[in-house]
Amino acid sequence: MKKSKFLMPLVIAGTLFLASCKPKDAAIQAAIQAKEPAGIVVSVEKGQVTLTGHVLDETAKANAEKIATAEKGVKSVLNQLTVVTVEKPIVIAADTTLIKNVADAVKDFPSVKADVKDGVVTLTGTVEKTTLIKLMQLLSTLNPKKIENKLTVK
């Protein structure tokens, strides 16, 4: 009986001590939010972390989840981040630059004639099937608005 009277308060004290050592939701949230980049909102309830907001790519989304998962006291992470794709503007070369570069590009294809007007490259003449892909790839790197292929393929 004496042992049980002595052990009971000890068990209660130990339980309270261990429970108080566990990080609180607010502390978990603050720690994770401090490590996450701007645009990510962190919420925590009973150790369950929810990430919301916008990121630029899948890598950033995965990194945010990794940061949250690594925090002490986190039981699970619900990653609701949205990947936002930013459209890069299409750069079309000016006609003066394009005329010079197209002339340089087609010089190795003597049976091909190329005209440039308003960013559109028009190809006429004949070309071997095996070299057509090389020609089109070369012209595409020059950033024309469009390539009109009127070539006869042999």
C-alpha positions in Angstrom: 0.0 0.0 0.0 2.8 2.3 0.9 4.4 1.7 -2.5 1.3 2.5 -4.4 0.8 5.7 -2.5 4.4 6.7 -3.4 4.2 5.5 -7.0 0.9 7.1 -8.0 2.1 10.7 -7.6 5.3 9.8 -9.3 3.5 8.4 -12.3 1.2 11.5 -12.5 4.2 13.8 -12.2 6.0 11.9 -14.9 3.1 12.0 -17.3 2.6 15.7 -16.8 6.3 16.3 -17.3 6.4 14.3 -20.6 3.2 16.0 -21.8 4.6 19.4 -21.2 7.8 18.6 -23.1 5.8 18.1 -26.3 5.9 21.3 -28.5 2.7 23.3 -28.6 1.0 23.9 -32.0 1.8 27.6 -31.9 5.5 26.9 -31.3 5.5 24.4 -34.1 3.8 26.8 -36.4 6.2 29.7 -35.6 9.2 27.5 -36.1 8.1 26.2 -39.5 6.8 29.6 -40.7 10.2 31.1 -39.9 11.9 28.5 -42.2 9.4 28.6 -45.1 9.8 31.2 -47.9 7.3 34.0 -48.3 4.0 33.0 -49.9 3.6 29.9 -47.8 1.1 29.9 -45.0 1.5 27.3 -42.2 -1.2 26.2 -39.9 -1.0 23.6 -37.1 -3.7 21.7 -35.2 -2.8 18.8 -32.9 0.5 18.3 -34.6 -1.1 18.2 -38.1 0.6 20.8 -40.3 -1.2 22.3 -43.3 0.7 24.2 -45.9 -1.2 26.5 -48.2 -0.1 29.2 -50.7 1.7 29.4 -54.0 5.1 28.2 -55.1 6.9 28.5 -58.5 7.7 24.8 -59.0 7.4 21.2 -57.7 10.8 21.4 -56.1 9.8 24.3 -53.9 6.6 22.4 -53.0 8.6 19.3 -52.0 11.1 21.4 -50.1 8.4 23.2 -48.1 7.0 19.8 -47.1 10.4 18.5 -46.1 11.0 21.6 -43.9 7.6 21.0 -42.1 8.1 17.3 -41.7 11.5 17.8 -40.1 10.1 20.0 -37.3 9.9 18.4 -33.8 6.3 17.6 -32.8 4.9 17.3 -36.3 2.7 14.2 -36.7 1.8 14.7 -40.4 1.9 17.3 -43.2 -0.9 18.1 -45.6 0.7 19.9 -48.5 -2.0 22.0 -50.3 0.5 24.3 -52.0 -0.3 25.3 -55.5 2.4 25.4 -58.2 2.0 28.6 -60.3 3.6 28.6 -63.7 4.9 31.9 -64.9 4.7 32.3 -68.6 7.9 33.6 -70.1 7.3 36.2 -72.8 8.0 35.0 -76.3 10.8 37.0 -77.9 10.5 37.4 -81.6 13.6 38.6 -83.4 13.5 41.8 -85.4 13.4 41.5 -89.2 16.8 43.1 -89.7 18.5 40.6 -87.3 16.4 37.7 -88.6 17.3 38.4 -92.3 21.0 38.3 -91.6 20.8 35.2 -89.3 18.5 33.3 -91.7 20.8 33.9 -94.6 23.7 32.5 -92.5 21.6 29.5 -91.5 20.6 28.5 -95.0 23.9 29.0 -96.7 24.7 25.3 -96.1 21.5 24.4 -98.0 22.1 25.7 -101.5 18.7 24.6 -102.9 16.7 26.4 -100.2 15.6 30.0 -100.5 14.4 31.9 -97.4 12.5 35.1 -97.2 11.7 37.1 -94.0 8.8 39.4 -93.6 7.2 40.6 -90.3 9.1 37.9 -88.3 7.8 35.1 -90.6 10.4 33.0 -92.4 9.2 31.4 -95.6 11.2 28.5 -97.1 11.0 27.5 -100.7 13.1 25.2 -102.9 14.1 21.6 -102.3 15.7 19.8 -99.4 16.8 16.3 -98.6 14.6 14.5 -96.0 17.6 13.8 -93.8 18.6 17.5 -93.6 15.1 19.0 -93.2 15.0 18.5 -89.4 18.5 20.0 -89.0 17.4 23.1 -91.0 14.1 23.5 -89.1 15.9 23.2 -85.7 18.5 25.7 -86.8 15.9 28.3 -87.9 13.8 27.8 -84.8 16.7 28.9 -82.6 16.6 32.3 -84.4 13.3 33.1 -82.8 11.1 33.9 -85.8 7.4 34.5 -85.3 6.6 31.6 -87.6 8.3 29.3 -90.2 6.3 28.6 -93.3 7.7 25.5 -94.9 6.9 25.4 -98.6 9.9 23.2 -99.4 9.8 20.2 -101.6 11.2 17.2 -99.7 13.3 14.7 -101.7 
